[in-house]
Amino acid sequence: MGDAASPDVAGLSKQLASSDPEQRAAAAELLSRAGDEAAAAAVSLVTACGDADDRVREFAVAALEDLGPPPAADVPPLIKLVDSPEPLVAYWAVTLLGRSGQDAAEAVAVLVACVESSTDLSVRQRAAWALGKIGPAAAAARGTLKRAVDQGDERLARLANEALEAIGS
């Protein structure tokens, strides 16, 4: 990490909030090439998924696809992003919470609400998946997941069943 080839992730994270779309796109592109080092910019990248500029969104998604779990300190700000009106922002916030596993136990209530009421089916599906990744700490989600099995979407039903298995009885 500390060598000359390492990107200035903190600087690039700040650059994602620039008023200049060229600056935001350049930062997102560099972060998309940073691999796991971009984890420190996870919240900024999720926020950038709602950018008005297509390039910024595409590079932010590319960076997020390559990330593992975000730092534990990012769980609270990611929880806040789950309610974003931008489906892509909500999807990636939920995804990173799922990647956090048990470290995201405090997100269970928000993820349950997401499974129950998100207007975007892919976000609802991802929230069911994330609850399964949290595992036994998501026991409060059992009722919601059982209802999700019967909501008529095959993928949501499969993910809800998998989550129920991971949570256990």
MDAnalysis code that builds the backbone (N, CA, C; Angstrom):
import MDAnalysis as mda
import numpy as np

u = mda.Universe.empty(507, n_residues=169, atom_resindex=np.repeat(np.arange(169), 3), trajectory=True)
u.add_TopologyAttr("name", ["N", "CA", "C"] * 169)
u.add_TopologyAttr("resid", np.arange(1, 170))
u.add_TopologyAttr("resname", ["MET", "GLY", "ASP", "ALA", "ALA", "SER", "PRO", "ASP", "VAL", "ALA", "GLY", "LEU", "SER", "LYS", "GLN", "LEU", "ALA", "SER", "SER", "ASP", "PRO", "GLU", "GLN", "ARG", "ALA", "ALA", "ALA", "ALA", "GLU", "LEU", "LEU", "SER", "ARG", "ALA", "GLY", "ASP", "GLU", "ALA", "ALA", "ALA", "ALA", "ALA", "VAL", "SER", "LEU", "VAL", "THR", "ALA", "CYS", "GLY", "ASP", "ALA", "ASP", "ASP", "ARG", "VAL", "ARG", "GLU", "PHE", "ALA", "VAL", "ALA", "ALA", "LEU", "GLU", "ASP", "LEU", "GLY", "PRO", "PRO", "PRO", "ALA", "ALA", "ASP", "VAL", "PRO", "PRO", "LEU", "ILE", "LYS", "LEU", "VAL", "ASP", "SER", "PRO", "GLU", "PRO", "LEU", "VAL", "ALA", "TYR", "TRP", "ALA", "VAL", "THR", "LEU", "LEU", "GLY", "ARG", "SER", "GLY", "GLN", "ASP", "ALA", "ALA", "GLU", "ALA", "VAL", "ALA", "VAL", "LEU", "VAL", "ALA", "CYS", "VAL", "GLU", "SER", "SER", "THR", "ASP", "LEU", "SER", "VAL", "ARG", "GLN", "ARG", "ALA", "ALA", "TRP", "ALA", "LEU", "GLY", "LYS", "ILE", "GLY", "PRO", "ALA", "ALA", "ALA", "ALA", "ALA", "ARG", "GLY", "THR", "LEU", "LYS", "ARG", "ALA", "VAL", "ASP", "GLN", "GLY", "ASP", "GLU", "ARG", "LEU", "ALA", "ARG", "LEU", "ALA", "ASN", "GLU", "ALA", "LEU", "GLU", "ALA", "ILE", "GLY", "SER"])
u.atoms.positions = np.array([
    [0.784, -1.195, 0.000],
    [0.000, 0.000, 0.000],
    [0.826, 1.259, 0.000],
    [1.749, 1.572, 0.776],
    [2.336, 2.890, 0.848],
    [3.335, 3.216, -0.239],
    [3.473, 2.423, -1.288],
    [4.499, 2.709, -2.294],
    [4.053, 3.778, -3.285],
    [4.982, 4.207, -4.132],
    [4.721, 5.308, -5.056],
    [3.627, 4.982, -6.065],
    [3.374, 3.708, -6.326],
    [2.365, 3.329, -7.301],
    [0.948, 3.362, -6.715],
    [0.845, 3.458, -5.405],
    [-0.466, 3.465, -4.765],
    [-1.201, 4.770, -5.058],
    [-2.481, 4.678, -5.360],
    [-3.244, 5.888, -5.615],
    [-3.527, 6.629, -4.307],
    [-3.759, 7.913, -4.408],
    [-4.167, 8.725, -3.266],
    [-5.676, 8.560, -3.130],
    [-6.082, 7.478, -2.460],
    [-7.501, 7.138, -2.380],
    [-8.298, 8.236, -1.683],
    [-7.750, 8.801, -0.617],
    [-8.465, 9.865, 0.089],
    [-8.667, 11.079, -0.824],
    [-7.624, 11.427, -1.560],
    [-7.732, 12.562, -2.501],
    [-8.723, 12.278, -3.617],
    [-8.684, 11.061, -4.139],
    [-9.613, 10.693, -5.206],
    [-11.046, 10.647, -4.690],
    [-11.204, 10.214, -3.453],
    [-12.529, 10.179, -2.848],
    [-13.117, 11.588, -2.779],
    [-12.300, 12.544, -2.370],
    [-12.747, 13.945, -2.318],
    [-13.042, 14.469, -3.723],
    [-12.227, 14.054, -4.677],
    [-12.394, 14.504, -6.066],
    [-13.729, 14.021, -6.646],
    [-14.260, 12.906, -6.138],
    [-15.559, 12.408, -6.600],
    [-16.686, 13.389, -6.294],
    [-16.456, 14.303, -5.367],
    [-17.466, 15.306, -5.010],
    [-17.239, 16.629, -5.741],
    [-16.294, 16.684, -6.658],
    [-16.004, 17.913, -7.401],
    [-17.228, 18.373, -8.190],
    [-17.302, 19.666, -8.421],
    [-18.402, 20.194, -9.246],
    [-18.129, 19.949, -10.732],
    [-16.891, 19.592, -11.061],
    [-16.490, 19.366, -12.450],
    [-16.656, 17.886, -12.816],
    [-17.551, 17.575, -13.773],
    [-17.756, 16.166, -14.126],
    [-16.490, 15.484, -14.659],
    [-15.602, 16.238, -15.306],
    [-14.351, 15.649, -15.799],
    [-13.489, 15.181, -14.625],
    [-13.450, 15.992, -13.563],
    [-12.674, 15.636, -12.373],
    [-13.285, 14.402, -11.686],
    [-14.612, 14.377, -11.595],
    [-15.277, 13.226, -10.968],
    [-15.028, 11.959, -11.776],
    [-15.148, 12.055, -13.095],
    [-14.936, 10.880, -13.949],
    [-13.489, 10.387, -13.846],
    [-12.534, 11.315, -13.828],
    [-11.119, 10.926, -13.724],
    [-10.861, 10.210, -12.390],
    [-11.443, 10.731, -11.312],
    [-11.255, 10.106, -9.998],
    [-11.884, 8.711, -9.978],
    [-13.092, 8.597, -10.497],
    [-13.773, 7.306, -10.510],
    [-12.998, 6.296, -11.351],
    [-12.448, 6.756, -12.470],
    [-11.674, 5.847, -13.318],
    [-10.431, 5.342, -12.586],
    [-9.708, 6.235, -11.931],
    [-8.514, 5.812, -11.193],
    [-8.886, 4.855, -10.055],
    [-9.987, 5.132, -9.381],
    [-10.426, 4.237, -8.306],
    [-10.852, 2.881, -8.860],
    [-11.384, 2.870, -10.084],
    [-11.802, 1.595, -10.675],
    [-10.604, 0.702, -10.979],
    [-9.422, 1.291, -11.030],
    [-8.197, 0.524, -11.296],
    [-7.413, 0.223, -10.020],
    [-7.924, 0.680, -8.875],
    [-7.169, 0.581, -7.622],
    [-7.405, -0.729, -6.878],
    [-8.348, -1.544, -7.334],
    [-8.606, -2.815, -6.659],
    [-9.071, -2.599, -5.232],
    [-8.594, -3.464, -4.332],
    [-9.019, -3.393, -2.934],
    [-8.584, -2.113, -2.231],
    [-7.567, -1.443, -2.763],
    [-7.136, -0.185, -2.153],
    [-8.245, 0.859, -2.200],
    [-9.179, 0.715, -3.140],
    [-10.285, 1.666, -3.254],
    [-11.307, 1.491, -2.137],
    [-11.146, 0.482, -1.296],
    [-12.115, 0.241, -0.212],
    [-12.280, 1.457, 0.686],
    [-11.233, 2.225, 0.864],
    [-11.314, 3.416, 1.710],
    [-12.238, 4.475, 1.107],
    [-12.546, 4.350, -0.172],
    [-13.435, 5.298, -0.852],
    [-14.816, 4.697, -1.090],
    [-15.130, 3.602, -0.402],
    [-16.366, 2.866, -0.676],
    [-17.616, 3.736, -0.614],
    [-17.768, 4.535, 0.420],
    [-18.972, 5.356, 0.573],
    [-19.047, 6.393, -0.545],
    [-17.917, 7.005, -0.876],
    [-17.887, 7.990, -1.972],
    [-18.230, 7.336, -3.301],
    [-17.756, 6.124, -3.496],
    [-18.061, 5.402, -4.740],
    [-19.542, 5.051, -4.828],
    [-20.127, 4.623, -3.713],
    [-21.556, 4.317, -3.714],
    [-22.350, 5.584, -4.029],
    [-21.978, 6.680, -3.409],
    [-22.649, 7.962, -3.673],
    [-22.503, 8.349, -5.146],
    [-21.331, 8.087, -5.721],
    [-21.074, 8.427, -7.127],
    [-21.945, 7.607, -8.083],
    [-22.512, 6.516, -7.618],
    [-23.419, 5.726, -8.462],
    [-24.692, 6.513, -8.795],
    [-24.933, 7.599, -8.100],
    [-26.076, 8.458, -8.395],
    [-25.688, 9.703, -9.172],
    [-24.455, 9.758, -9.660],
    [-23.967, 10.924, -10.393],
    [-24.747, 11.139, -11.685],
    [-24.877, 12.378, -12.087],
    [-25.575, 12.709, -13.334],
    [-24.772, 12.290, -14.570],
    [-23.467, 12.122, -14.415],
    [-22.587, 11.784, -15.529],
    [-22.466, 10.262, -15.675],
    [-22.768, 9.755, -16.864],
    [-22.703, 8.307, -17.120],
    [-21.333, 7.719, -16.819],
    [-20.275, 8.434, -17.197],
    [-18.917, 7.898, -17.008],
    [-18.603, 7.726, -15.529],
    [-19.016, 8.701, -14.737],
    [-18.759, 8.615, -13.298],
    [-19.459, 7.383, -12.730],
    [-20.729, 7.204, -13.090],
    [-21.486, 6.041, -12.594],
    [-20.827, 4.737, -13.033],
    [-20.445, 4.651, -14.311],
    [-19.851, 3.408, -14.832],
    [-18.530, 3.070, -14.149],
    [-17.672, 4.075, -13.956],
    [-16.390, 3.812, -13.294],
    [-16.587, 3.502, -11.808],
    [-17.568, 4.164, -11.183],
    [-17.846, 3.882, -9.770],
    [-18.304, 2.435, -9.615],
    [-19.197, 1.991, -10.480],
    [-19.664, 0.597, -10.430],
    [-18.502, -0.357, -10.673],
    [-17.649, -0.035, -11.636],
    [-16.490, -0.894, -11.920],
    [-15.602, -1.020, -10.679],
    [-15.395, 0.076, -9.976],
    [-14.575, 0.033, -8.757],
    [-15.262, -0.811, -7.682],
    [-16.562, -0.636, -7.539],
    [-17.306, -1.363, -6.506],
    [-17.364, -2.861, -6.786],
    [-17.420, -3.222, -8.061],
    [-17.465, -4.645, -8.407],
    [-16.229, -5.378, -7.913],
    [-15.092, -4.683, -7.850],
    [-13.832, -5.307, -7.460],
    [-13.545, -5.229, -5.966],
    [-14.392, -4.529, -5.208],
    [-14.126, -4.353, -3.780],
    [-14.594, -5.539, -2.964],
    [-13.859, -5.795, -1.924],
    [-14.308, -6.744, -0.916],
    [-15.135, -5.980, 0.103],
    [-15.110, -6.418, 1.345],
    [-15.862, -5.716, 2.384],
    [-15.281, -4.313, 2.606],
    [-16.154, -3.343, 2.842],
    [-15.663, -1.997, 3.143],
    [-15.151, -1.943, 4.582],
    [-14.450, -0.884, 4.951],
    [-14.034, -0.739, 6.346],
    [-15.264, -0.736, 7.266],
    [-15.134, -1.300, 8.452],
    [-16.272, -1.384, 9.384],
    [-16.865, -0.011, 9.690],
    [-16.029, 1.018, 9.696],
    [-16.515, 2.379, 9.972],
    [-17.476, 2.872, 8.893],
    [-17.485, 2.224, 7.742],
    [-18.371, 2.646, 6.647],
    [-19.785, 2.100, 6.781],
    [-20.011, 1.185, 7.713],
    [-21.346, 0.595, 7.833],
    [-22.423, 1.660, 8.106],
    [-22.256, 2.553, 9.104],
    [-23.311, 3.549, 9.337],
    [-23.615, 4.452, 8.128],
    [-22.598, 4.998, 7.433],
    [-22.948, 5.816, 6.261],
    [-23.576, 4.993, 5.123],
    [-23.195, 3.731, 5.012],
    [-23.819, 2.881, 3.994],
    [-25.283, 2.620, 4.334],
    [-25.584, 2.456, 5.615],
    [-26.972, 2.256, 6.037],
    [-27.820, 3.447, 5.580],
    [-27.287, 4.651, 5.732],
    [-28.029, 5.849, 5.320],
    [-28.287, 5.865, 3.815],
    [-27.365, 5.301, 3.039],
    [-27.508, 5.305, 1.575],
    [-28.497, 4.262, 1.062],
    [-28.885, 3.305, 1.895],
    [-29.842, 2.277, 1.470],
    [-31.169, 2.910, 1.043],
    [-31.535, 4.007, 1.680],
    [-32.805, 4.682, 1.372],
    [-32.710, 5.666, 0.216],
    [-31.616, 5.666, -0.499],
    [-31.455, 6.607, -1.612],
    [-32.555, 6.416, -2.659],
    [-33.059, 7.527, -3.222],
    [-34.037, 7.411, -4.304],
    [-33.402, 6.887, -5.600],
    [-32.081, 6.873, -5.652],
    [-31.364, 6.350, -6.814],
    [-31.166, 4.850, -6.627],
    [-31.837, 4.005, -7.418],
    [-31.723, 2.558, -7.221],
    [-30.287, 2.028, -7.258],
    [-29.436, 2.608, -8.096],
    [-28.062, 2.122, -8.192],
    [-27.288, 2.411, -6.902],
    [-27.556, 3.554, -6.282],
    [-26.922, 3.888, -5.002],
    [-27.402, 2.907, -3.934],
    [-28.709, 2.696, -3.864],
    [-29.263, 1.773, -2.871],
    [-28.714, 0.363, -3.080],
    [-28.661, -0.079, -4.332],
    [-28.177, -1.425, -4.654],
    [-26.747, -1.628, -4.142],
    [-25.878, -0.646, -4.412],
    [-24.491, -0.816, -4.001],
    [-24.299, -0.638, -2.510],
    [-25.108, 0.202, -1.869],
    [-25.036, 0.309, -0.409],
    [-25.411, -1.035, 0.219],
    [-26.488, -1.638, -0.266],
    [-26.926, -2.938, 0.231],
    [-25.863, -4.001, -0.042],
    [-25.287, -3.965, -1.236],
    [-24.255, -4.941, -1.599],
    [-23.062, -4.873, -0.643],
    [-22.599, -3.658, -0.364],
    [-21.441, -3.536, 0.530],
    [-21.796, -3.921, 1.965],
    [-23.029, -3.667, 2.367],
    [-23.448, -4.136, 3.691],
    [-23.424, -5.661, 3.739],
    [-23.879, -6.302, 2.679],
    [-23.817, -7.759, 2.620],
    [-22.389, -8.273, 2.642],
    [-21.512, -7.594, 1.924],
    [-20.106, -8.001, 1.922],
    [-19.471, -7.826, 3.295],
    [-20.056, -6.973, 4.122],
    [-19.535, -6.745, 5.478],
    [-19.885, -7.886, 6.421],
    [-20.838, -8.726, 6.019],
    [-21.209, -9.873, 6.847],
    [-21.693, -9.451, 8.220],
    [-21.230, -10.155, 9.258],
    [-21.674, -9.893, 10.631],
    [-21.350, -8.479, 11.090],
    [-20.351, -7.842, 10.481],
    [-20.014, -6.461, 10.848],
    [-21.157, -5.498, 10.528],
    [-22.097, -5.929, 9.691],
    [-23.229, -5.075, 9.321],
    [-24.500, -5.456, 10.065],
    [-24.374, -6.122, 11.201],
    [-25.554, -6.554, 11.961],
    [-26.479, -5.383, 12.287],
    [-25.905, -4.192, 12.489],
    [-26.734, -3.022, 12.805],
    [-27.602, -2.586, 11.621],
    [-27.369, -3.152, 10.446],
    [-28.130, -2.793, 9.244],
    [-29.369, -3.665, 9.056],
    [-29.587, -4.643, 9.920],
    [-30.678, -5.609, 9.710],
    [-32.025, -4.913, 9.536],
    [-32.367, -3.972, 10.406],
    [-33.681, -3.321, 10.321],
    [-33.851, -2.580, 8.992],
    [-32.810, -1.907, 8.545],
    [-32.877, -1.174, 7.278],
    [-33.009, -2.147, 6.107],
    [-32.297, -3.259, 6.170],
    [-32.377, -4.252, 5.099],
    [-33.741, -4.938, 5.079],
    [-34.305, -5.177, 6.246],
    [-35.656, -5.750, 6.326],
    [-36.643, -4.792, 5.658],
    [-36.547, -3.514, 6.000],
    [-37.437, -2.514, 5.398],
    [-37.255, -2.478, 3.887],
    [-36.037, -2.660, 3.446],
    [-35.731, -2.656, 2.012],
    [-36.392, -3.852, 1.318],
    [-36.293, -5.037, 1.916],
    [-36.935, -6.227, 1.340],
    [-38.440, -6.006, 1.268],
    [-38.987, -5.385, 2.292],
    [-40.436, -5.194, 2.365],
    [-40.968, -4.113, 1.436],
    [-40.186, -3.042, 1.229],
    [-40.806, -1.890, 0.583],
    [-40.022, -1.194, -0.519],
    [-38.824, -1.654, -0.856],
    [-38.114, -0.988, -1.943],
    [-38.928, -1.111, -3.226],
    [-38.981, -0.029, -3.971],
    [-39.727, -0.059, -5.231],
    [-38.913, -0.713, -6.342],
    [-37.630, -0.934, -6.102],
    [-36.760, -1.546, -7.101],
    [-36.534, -3.018, -6.747],
    [-36.979, -3.917, -7.616],
    [-36.888, -5.349, -7.337],
    [-35.447, -5.805, -7.134],
    [-34.500, -5.290, -7.921],
    [-33.112, -5.732, -7.763],
    [-32.564, -5.330, -6.395],
    [-33.016, -4.210, -5.861],
    [-32.585, -3.781, -4.526],
    [-33.207, -4.698, -3.474],
    [-34.476, -5.059, -3.643],
    [-35.131, -5.982, -2.712],
    [-34.419, -7.334, -2.720],
    [-34.083, -7.816, -3.910],
    [-33.371, -9.092, -4.020],
    [-32.014, -9.015, -3.328],
    [-31.299, -7.919, -3.556],
    [-29.968, -7.764, -2.978],
    [-30.040, -7.655, -1.462],
    [-31.107, -7.028, -0.955],
    [-31.263, -6.912, 0.488],
    [-31.493, -8.290, 1.117],
    [-32.261, -9.142, 0.453],
    [-32.456, -10.513, 0.950],
    [-31.112, -11.241, 0.979],
    [-30.336, -11.089, -0.074],
    [-28.995, -11.685, -0.139],
    [-28.126, -11.176, 1.010],
    [-28.151, -9.862, 1.233],
    [-27.313, -9.253, 2.277],
    [-27.688, -9.783, 3.658],
    [-28.969, -9.966, 3.906],
    [-29.397, -10.512, 5.197],
    [-28.815, -11.912, 5.414],
    [-28.761, -12.690, 4.356],
    [-28.137, -14.005, 4.454],
    [-26.656, -13.922, 4.749],
    [-25.982, -12.929, 4.180],
    [-24.546, -12.758, 4.425],
    [-24.277, -12.324, 5.860],
    [-25.220, -11.596, 6.467],
    [-25.069, -11.198, 7.864],
    [-25.223, -12.423, 8.751],
    [-26.054, -13.373, 8.315],
    [-26.172, -14.648, 9.014],
    [-27.040, -14.594, 10.258],
    [-26.698, -15.389, 11.282],
    [-27.531, -15.500, 12.475],
    [-27.874, -14.163, 13.141],
    [-27.027, -13.169, 12.984],
    [-27.308, -11.846, 13.566],
    [-28.526, -11.191, 12.902],
    [-28.987, -11.742, 11.786],
    [-30.154, -11.214, 11.079],
    [-31.424, -11.992, 11.408],
    [-31.444, -12.646, 12.567],
    [-32.595, -13.473, 12.945],
    [-33.911, -12.700, 12.920],
    [-33.871, -11.402, 13.195],
    [-35.090, -10.586, 13.204],
    [-35.726, -10.482, 11.818],
    [-34.999, -10.887, 10.798],
    [-35.500, -10.787, 9.422],
    [-36.292, -12.016, 8.991],
    [-36.372, -13.042, 9.816],
    [-37.002, -14.303, 9.392],
    [-38.410, -14.112, 8.827],
    [-39.256, -13.375, 9.532],
    [-40.641, -13.194, 9.078],
    [-40.715, -12.523, 7.721],
    [-39.933, -11.476, 7.553],
    [-39.897, -10.759, 6.270],
    [-39.410, -11.672, 5.156],
    [-38.371, -12.438, 5.421],
    [-37.823, -13.330, 4.402],
    [-38.817, -14.431, 4.046],
    [-39.526, -14.940, 5.038],
    [-40.543, -15.967, 4.759],
    [-41.645, -15.394, 3.866],
    [-42.053, -14.149, 4.135],
    [-43.064, -13.503, 3.281],
    [-42.513, -13.253, 1.876],
    [-41.240, -12.920, 1.784],
    [-40.629, -12.632, 0.479],
    [-40.624, -13.866, -0.422],
    [-40.563, -15.037, 0.181],
    [-40.569, -16.286, -0.592],
    [-41.853, -16.400, -1.412],
    [-42.940, -15.865, -0.883],
    [-44.258, -16.012, -1.521],
    [-44.704, -14.789, -2.327],
    [-43.791, -13.906, -2.662],
    [-44.192, -12.673, -3.350],
    [-44.187, -12.777, -4.863],
    [-43.951, -13.952, -5.388],
    [-44.105, -14.150, -6.824],
    [-42.867, -13.934, -7.675],
    [-41.764, -13.502, -7.081],
    [-40.536, -13.349, -7.856],
    [-39.616, -14.519, -7.527],
    [-39.284, -15.289, -8.546],
    [-38.503, -16.513, -8.345],
    [-37.130, -16.237, -7.734],
    [-36.451, -15.204, -8.221],
    [-35.108, -14.900, -7.708],
    [-35.181, -14.415, -6.259],
    [-36.148, -13.544, -5.957],
    [-36.309, -13.074, -4.588],
    [-36.601, -14.260, -3.666],
    [-37.449, -15.170, -4.111],
    [-37.781, -16.348, -3.310],
    [-36.534, -17.185, -3.046],
    [-35.721, -17.405, -4.074],
    [-34.502, -18.202, -3.904],
    [-33.537, -17.521, -2.928],
    [-33.333, -16.215, -3.100],
    [-32.415, -15.481, -2.221],
    [-32.933, -15.439, -0.785],
    [-34.249, -15.284, -0.622],
    [-34.841, -15.280, 0.712],
    [-34.675, -16.642, 1.374],
    [-34.884, -17.721, 0.629],
    [-34.686, -19.067, 1.175],
    [-33.227, -19.297, 1.573],
    [-32.298, -18.857, 0.718],
    [-30.875, -18.993, 1.031],
    [-30.524, -18.207, 2.289],
    [-31.115, -17.008, 2.412],
    [-30.869, -16.188, 3.594],
    [-31.413, -16.872, 4.845],
    [-32.613, -17.444, 4.734],
    [-33.190, -18.156, 5.877],
    [-32.305, -19.315, 6.312],
    [-31.734, -20.022, 5.357],
    [-30.814, -21.122, 5.688],
    [-29.574, -20.596, 6.395],
    [-29.043, -19.479, 5.896],
    [-27.816, -18.902, 6.488],
    [-28.072, -18.363, 7.901],
    [-29.281, -17.838, 8.109],
    [-29.625, -17.296, 9.417],
    [-29.846, -18.424, 10.416],
    [-30.447, -19.500, 9.944],
    [-30.706, -20.652, 10.800],
    [-31.972, -20.452, 11.620],
    [-32.352, -21.506, 12.314],
    [-33.575, -21.421, 13.121],
    [-33.213, -21.451, 14.561],
])
